[in-house]
């Protein structure tokens, strides 16, 4: 079903019309398109795009049989997709750990991307090649001291990832402990990223917080997730504006995933809704030339 509706573009701070067709979004730029399709009246309704967050516990929740409750909580907070971080200590565990995670998320109703977190001192070119073959676009790493970053053979990792511009992120939260060491590691990492023009983002978002749009551009989830742009999936949250005026701590009245309504008022409609792992995204594919050397939002 095709339909047109007016939504809120939070990045440009204005309303705009979109055309939803088969679960995806394209722009509706003139009145002719509105006349040709069903128009959804969103007067007095705030329509926001679904957000993306980092998460490491959703697989465990599904394994324990409470996965749907976990996903509902994410949706009620406005998150329509997530980046699932899998901890790996050794390369030999890669296939089994990712297979386990993918099995756990087989019935997840939202879309997601897999990422891994590894100790930098154990990361090798062969491991990067394996992760590339397994469609992992994001490698988060931890370090014990800043010298690890200085001595690390980054060029070999870039070559192993080629032609994919795999995204590498320093996990400041799980690395060195003292504030002085954290600053030293961060400074060294930022210099390495700039010198080698790595695909990165300088600050790893916290779990449960919204991932910035620029981060999604570097990862390759944009334009599919996190915005109302041409090519985006029709993931959106609808709020009655009279509730928004009372408090910002409100839940969506209507939630849609790829154009399918999964919540209306107090009723959930998740039966038969199955999300997808986004294994075909290409890091930096839609990153504007002007933002190539930008590493913060």
C-alpha positions as CSV (number, residue, x, y, z in Angstrom):
1,X,0.0,0.0,0.0
2,X,1.2,3.5,-0.9
3,X,0.4,6.4,1.3
4,X,1.6,10.0,1.9
5,X,2.0,11.6,5.3
6,X,3.7,14.6,6.9
7,X,6.5,13.8,9.4
8,X,8.9,15.7,11.5
9,X,12.5,15.9,10.2
10,X,14.4,16.4,13.5
11,X,17.7,17.0,11.7
12,X,16.5,19.9,9.6
13,X,13.9,21.0,12.2
14,X,11.0,21.1,9.9
15,X,8.0,19.1,8.7
16,X,8.1,17.3,5.3
17,X,6.0,15.0,3.3
18,X,7.1,11.4,2.6
19,X,5.7,8.7,0.3
20,X,5.7,5.2,1.9
21,X,5.7,2.4,-0.6
22,X,6.1,-1.3,0.3
23,X,7.8,-0.5,3.6
24,X,10.3,2.1,2.3
25,X,10.3,5.9,2.0
26,X,10.7,8.3,-0.9
27,X,10.1,12.0,-1.0
28,X,6.7,13.4,-1.9
29,X,7.6,16.8,-3.3
30,X,4.4,17.9,-5.0
31,X,0.6,17.9,-4.7
32,X,0.2,15.5,-7.6
33,X,1.7,12.7,-5.6
34,X,-0.6,13.5,-2.7
35,X,-3.7,13.3,-5.1
36,X,-2.6,10.0,-6.5
37,X,-2.1,8.2,-3.2
38,X,-3.8,7.7,0.2
39,X,-3.0,10.6,2.5
40,X,-2.6,9.9,6.2
41,X,-3.8,12.8,8.3
42,X,-1.1,13.5,10.9
43,X,-2.5,16.8,12.1
44,X,-1.8,17.1,15.9
45,X,0.4,14.0,15.7
46,X,4.2,14.1,16.0
47,X,5.8,11.5,13.7
48,X,9.4,10.7,14.4
49,X,11.8,8.3,12.7
50,X,12.8,5.2,14.6
51,X,16.1,5.6,16.4
52,X,19.1,3.2,16.5
53,X,21.0,2.1,19.6
54,X,24.0,-0.1,20.6
55,X,22.9,-3.2,22.6
56,X,24.7,-6.2,24.0
57,X,22.0,-8.0,25.9
58,X,19.2,-8.6,23.5
59,X,20.6,-12.0,22.4
60,X,20.8,-13.1,26.0
61,X,17.2,-11.9,26.5
62,X,15.9,-14.1,23.6
63,X,17.9,-17.0,24.9
64,X,16.1,-16.6,28.3
65,X,12.7,-16.4,26.6
66,X,12.1,-12.7,27.4
67,X,13.3,-11.4,24.0
68,X,9.9,-9.9,22.9
69,X,9.6,-8.0,26.2
70,X,13.1,-6.7,25.7
71,X,12.3,-5.5,22.1
72,X,9.0,-3.9,23.3
73,X,11.0,-1.9,25.8
74,X,13.3,-0.7,23.0
75,X,10.4,0.2,20.8
76,X,8.7,2.1,23.6
77,X,11.8,4.2,24.0
78,X,11.8,5.0,20.2
79,X,14.4,2.5,19.0
80,X,13.3,0.6,15.9
81,X,16.7,-1.1,15.2
82,X,19.9,-1.8,17.0
83,X,23.6,-2.7,16.6
84,X,24.2,-6.0,18.5
85,X,27.7,-6.1,20.0
86,X,29.2,-9.6,20.5
87,X,32.2,-9.9,22.7
88,X,35.0,-12.1,21.3
89,X,38.2,-12.9,23.1
90,X,39.8,-15.2,20.4
91,X,39.5,-15.6,16.7
92,X,38.7,-19.3,17.0
93,X,35.4,-18.4,18.7
94,X,34.2,-16.1,15.9
95,X,32.0,-18.4,13.9
96,X,30.4,-20.2,16.9
97,X,29.7,-17.0,18.8
98,X,28.1,-15.2,15.8
99,X,26.1,-18.3,14.9
100,X,24.8,-18.5,18.4
101,X,23.8,-14.8,18.3
102,X,22.1,-15.1,14.9
103,X,20.2,-18.1,16.2
104,X,19.0,-16.2,19.2
105,X,17.8,-13.3,17.1
106,X,16.1,-15.4,14.5
107,X,12.6,-14.3,15.7
108,X,13.6,-10.7,16.5
109,X,10.9,-8.4,15.0
110,X,13.3,-5.4,14.5
111,X,16.2,-5.1,12.1
112,X,19.7,-5.1,13.4
113,X,23.4,-5.1,12.6
114,X,26.1,-7.2,14.2
115,X,29.3,-5.8,15.6
116,X,32.1,-7.4,17.6
117,X,34.3,-6.2,20.4
118,X,37.8,-7.6,20.6
119,X,41.1,-7.0,22.4
120,X,43.3,-5.0,20.0
121,X,46.4,-7.0,21.0
122,X,44.7,-10.1,19.5
123,X,43.3,-8.6,16.4
124,X,45.0,-9.9,13.2
125,X,44.5,-9.5,9.5
126,X,43.1,-13.0,9.2
127,X,40.5,-12.2,11.9
128,X,39.5,-9.0,10.0
129,X,39.1,-11.0,6.8
130,X,37.0,-13.6,8.6
131,X,34.7,-10.8,10.0
132,X,34.4,-9.3,6.5
133,X,33.3,-12.7,5.2
134,X,30.7,-12.9,8.0
135,X,29.3,-9.5,7.1
136,X,30.5,-7.6,10.2
137,X,30.9,-3.9,9.3
138,X,32.0,-2.7,12.8
139,X,34.9,-3.8,15.0
140,X,35.1,-2.3,18.4
141,X,38.4,-2.8,20.2
142,X,39.8,-2.4,23.7
143,X,43.4,-1.6,24.8
144,X,45.4,-1.6,28.0
145,X,47.7,1.3,27.1
146,X,48.2,3.8,24.4
147,X,51.4,2.1,23.1
148,X,49.2,-0.7,21.7
149,X,47.7,1.7,19.2
150,X,51.2,3.1,18.3
151,X,52.7,-0.3,17.6
152,X,49.7,-1.8,15.9
153,X,50.0,-2.7,12.1
154,X,47.0,-0.8,11.0
155,X,47.9,-0.8,7.3
156,X,47.7,-4.6,7.3
157,X,44.2,-4.5,8.7
158,X,43.1,-2.0,6.1
159,X,44.4,-4.3,3.4
160,X,42.6,-7.3,5.0
161,X,39.3,-5.4,5.0
162,X,39.7,-4.2,1.4
163,X,37.5,-3.3,-0.5
164,X,35.2,-2.8,2.5
165,X,35.9,0.2,4.6
166,X,35.3,-1.6,7.9
167,X,34.6,0.7,10.8
168,X,37.0,0.6,13.7
169,X,36.0,2.1,17.1
170,X,38.0,2.5,20.3
171,X,35.9,1.5,23.4
172,X,37.0,4.1,25.9
173,X,34.7,2.7,28.5
174,X,36.2,-0.8,28.6
175,X,39.9,0.1,28.1
176,X,42.3,1.8,30.5
177,X,40.9,2.9,33.8
178,X,42.7,6.1,34.9
179,X,41.5,9.4,33.4
180,X,45.0,10.3,32.4
181,X,45.5,7.0,30.5
182,X,42.1,7.4,28.8
183,X,43.0,10.8,27.5
184,X,46.4,9.5,26.3
185,X,44.8,6.5,24.5
186,X,42.1,8.7,23.0
187,X,44.6,11.3,21.7
188,X,46.7,8.6,20.1
189,X,43.7,6.9,18.5
190,X,42.4,10.2,17.0
191,X,45.8,10.9,15.6
192,X,46.1,7.4,14.1
193,X,42.6,7.8,12.5
194,X,43.5,11.1,10.9
195,X,46.9,10.0,9.7
196,X,45.6,6.7,8.1
197,X,42.2,8.0,7.2
198,X,40.5,5.1,8.9
199,X,36.7,4.8,9.0
200,X,35.9,5.6,12.6
201,X,34.0,7.8,15.0
202,X,35.8,9.3,17.9
203,X,33.4,8.6,20.7
204,X,31.6,5.2,21.1
205,X,27.9,5.9,22.0
206,X,26.8,4.4,25.3
207,X,24.5,1.4,25.3
208,X,20.9,2.4,25.3
209,X,21.6,5.9,23.9
210,X,20.7,7.1,20.4
211,X,23.4,6.5,17.8
212,X,24.0,9.8,15.9
213,X,23.1,10.0,12.3
214,X,26.7,10.7,11.3
215,X,27.7,7.5,13.0
216,X,25.1,5.6,10.9
217,X,26.5,7.2,7.7
218,X,30.0,5.9,8.5
219,X,28.6,2.5,9.4
220,X,26.4,2.2,6.3
221,X,23.0,1.9,8.1
222,X,22.1,5.3,6.7
223,X,19.8,6.0,4.8
224,X,18.0,2.8,5.8
225,X,17.7,3.6,9.5
226,X,17.5,6.6,11.7
227,X,15.9,9.2,9.3
228,X,13.2,10.1,6.9
229,X,15.2,10.2,3.7
230,X,14.8,8.7,0.3
231,X,15.5,4.9,0.6
232,X,14.8,4.8,4.4
233,X,12.9,2.0,5.8
234,X,9.5,3.1,7.0
235,X,10.2,2.8,10.8
236,X,8.4,5.5,12.6
237,X,6.8,6.5,15.9
238,X,3.6,8.5,16.2
239,X,2.8,10.6,19.3
240,X,-0.3,12.5,20.1
241,X,1.0,16.0,20.5
242,X,-1.2,16.9,23.5
243,X,0.7,14.2,25.4
244,X,4.1,15.6,24.3
245,X,3.2,19.0,25.8
246,X,2.6,17.3,29.2
247,X,5.9,15.5,29.4
248,X,8.7,14.2,27.2
249,X,8.6,10.9,29.0
250,X,5.9,9.4,26.8
251,X,5.7,6.3,24.7
252,X,4.6,6.1,21.1
253,X,0.9,5.7,20.5
254,X,1.6,4.0,17.1
255,X,4.8,2.2,16.1
256,X,5.5,1.0,12.5
257,X,8.4,-1.2,11.3
258,X,9.0,-1.2,7.6
259,X,5.5,0.3,7.2
260,X,3.8,-2.4,9.3
261,X,1.9,-1.2,12.4
262,X,3.2,-3.2,15.3
263,X,1.6,-1.1,18.1
264,X,-1.5,0.9,18.2
265,X,-2.6,2.5,21.5
266,X,-2.1,-0.2,24.1
267,X,-2.2,-3.2,21.7
268,X,0.8,-5.0,20.2
269,X,0.8,-6.7,16.8
270,X,4.1,-8.4,16.7
271,X,2.9,-11.9,15.8
272,X,4.5,-12.9,12.5
273,X,6.7,-9.8,12.3
274,X,10.3,-10.9,11.8
275,X,13.2,-8.4,11.3
276,X,16.3,-8.8,9.3
277,X,20.0,-8.7,9.9
278,X,21.4,-6.0,7.7
279,X,24.3,-7.9,6.1
280,X,24.5,-6.0,2.8
281,X,25.2,-2.5,4.1
282,X,28.4,-0.9,2.9
283,X,30.3,1.4,5.3
284,X,30.6,5.0,4.1
285,X,28.6,4.3,1.0
286,X,26.4,7.4,1.5
287,X,28.9,9.5,3.4
288,X,29.1,12.9,1.7
289,X,32.5,14.0,0.3
290,X,32.4,17.0,2.6
291,X,32.3,14.7,5.7
292,X,35.0,12.2,4.7
293,X,37.5,13.7,7.2
294,X,35.0,14.4,9.9
295,X,34.9,12.0,12.9
296,X,32.4,13.6,15.2
297,X,28.8,14.7,14.8
